[in-house]
Amino acid sequence: MYNPPESGVDSLEFIEVLNNSNASVNMTEWTLEFGTFSFTIPTLNLGAGQYQIFSVNAVAFQNNFGKASIQWANG
């Protein structure tokens, strides 16, 4: 969710990655890049059918959506 409908800082921005294959995928050291945004994923093995959420603010994301996420470094 890019630029969520909140005023001020976009603390609820997130990216969700889904492994829709039948095999596990090692995403360690993969880099997500969108325009000027870049984030290298820490150690992560994503099982078949699993998803992972990356967010700009893990605490705000947990409080708002009730789900854990990996926080990316902003800036």
Buried (B, 14 or more C-beta within 10 A) or exposed (E): EEEEEEEEEBBBBBBEBEBEEEEEBEBEEEEBEEEEEEBEBEEBEBEEEEEBBBBBBBEBBEEBBEEEBBBBEEE
